[in-house]
Amino acid sequence: MGNIPTDRPALNDQLAAHEKIKTIEELGEIARSEQARGRKVALCHGVFDLVHLGHIRHIQAARNEGDVVMVTITADRYVNKGPGRPIFPENMRAEMLASLATVDWVGINHTSSAEPILDTVRPDIYVKGSDYENPEDDVTGKIQSERDAVERHGGRIVFTRDVTFSSSSLVNRYFDIYDPPLRDYLQKVREGGGADRLLKLIDKVQDMHVVLVGDTIIDEYQYVTALGKASKENIVATLFKSGEQFAGGVIAAANHVASFCKSVEIVTTLGGNDYPEEFIREHVRPNVTLTPIRLQGRPTTRKSRYVELGYLHKLFEVYTMDDTPLDEADRKEIDRITTERVRGADVVIATDFGHGMIASSTIDTLIANSKFLAVNAQSNSGNHGYNLITRYPRADYICIDAPEARLAATDKFSDIASVIEAGLHGKIDCDNMIITHGSFGCYPFSSKTGVTRVPAFTKTVVDTVGAGDAFLTITAPLVAAGGNIEDVAFIGNAAGAIKVGIVGHRSSVEKVPLVKFVTALLK
């Protein structure tokens, strides 16, 4: 076991508290040694952002069950508690717990679930709060897999029943972590019973079959550091450090909705032979079916962004694409396959990036054959002004951003409500729209209720790439399920807030983190 001490250090100074903080692997070694000596190891796991009496009683209950108490906390990047959370960073949370006499050892979990910890530590007793005792009430959906992991190694799970508090509720009530408009808005939703309604709406779409139609995009991030101005040119020289490739466009969009709905299918186009299809298939979720159409003589659309390492500032972007009109044979093949696939789907989502796949005939095909059609027609550097949402005369749900709405309405200066009601709604047969507006939040519209506003849930942005696609694909089934448009917008804002914290498409917005985010906001 090396030089790792197994005897708990005396808590006589601050250094001793720090010595109690170990890696998960070290905790596993300590647990093996203690168990070999006949001592029982009890493990508690959670965020422990705001340590309160409920936590103290919970840990004391663990002490009553075992001889050695270990507490592991969720690392900052995996805390899905809403904007401004965690209040205390992981090192401070670990130090607070290590300072408790009832705690023997502390670790930080750098994964998204507790199962790797349970497989490493293999506790004799895994201690959870009573709110996890009924699996049906567990918003994470993971308590059963955690129980299985504990029992797989001969341990047992114990549920504590004592005074309980919610850290999120205490934070929401007593800490000013939200701007006043957002704080007031969240209180209004709480008082209206919003949490239960929103979670039921999310669960309502779990059996849906969704088909997405749109362009595949290979998103490349080339990470560089600046060297300085070139001596003979008016350019900045950079040094290449590393790179990443992501399956973006409709592929990334499908992966977001796949966590919420039973089955997802993608109808898309790929270059004739420039990019291995295996790369795309490796980057789709298990419940996503890929139907690619090869376009001979054309490349798979690729966007290479050169990004300053460290701050993730994007310096410039290079497109590789051919967005000229398709050959008639290719266009007819796309329309034929689209017709076959969208019929019978509960929801059809057109992720139209304006890079050549979705022609006017394909739009007609989508409108004629879709039970419920949701659309985003994106305006980007490669199509600016040529791919407006007004290409779609009818849709059941539209989700675009404010600049795209203004372009389509040919209205640069009016307020967004006027742009939606007097501009877009007059040009497109669509009764449900949401216009996203960055740090201003979003503006949901229904022909029944008019325009309202939902504030943004975060102002901390790591990367905006793909945020609109996550918003669209997660909210489209909710609208199809009959969700109130403002409730849908709330969930969409939560999805967007999670997505802007992810670099590129390293991961997708998933159901469990989103449910935890919404729940924490409204406690």
Secondary structure, DSSP 8 states (H G I E B T S, - for coil): -TT---S----SSHHHHHHTEE-HHHHHHHHHHHHHTT--EEEEEE--SS--HHHHHHHHHHHHH-SEEEEEEE-GGG--S-TT--SS-HHHHHHHHHTSTT--EEEEE-SSSSHHHHHHH--SEEEEEGGGSSGGG-TTS-HHHHHHHHHHTT-EEEEE-S----HHHHHHHH---S-HHHHHHHHHHHHTTHHHHHHHHHHHTTT-EEEEEE-EEEEEEEEEEEEEE-SSSSSEEEEEEEEEEEEEEHHHHHHHHHTTSSEEEEEEEEESSSS-HHHHHHTS-TTEEEEEEEETT----EEEEEEETTTTEEEEEEEE---S---HHHHHHHHHHHHHHHTT-SEEEEEE-SSSS--HHHHHHHHHH-SSEEEEE---TTTTTTS-GGG-SB-SEEEEEHHHHHHHHT-SSS-HHHIIIIIIHHHSB-SEEEEE-GGG-EEEEETTTEE--B--S----S--TTHHHHHHHHHHHHHHTT--HHHHHHHHHHHHHHHTTSSTTSS---HHHHHHHHHHHT-
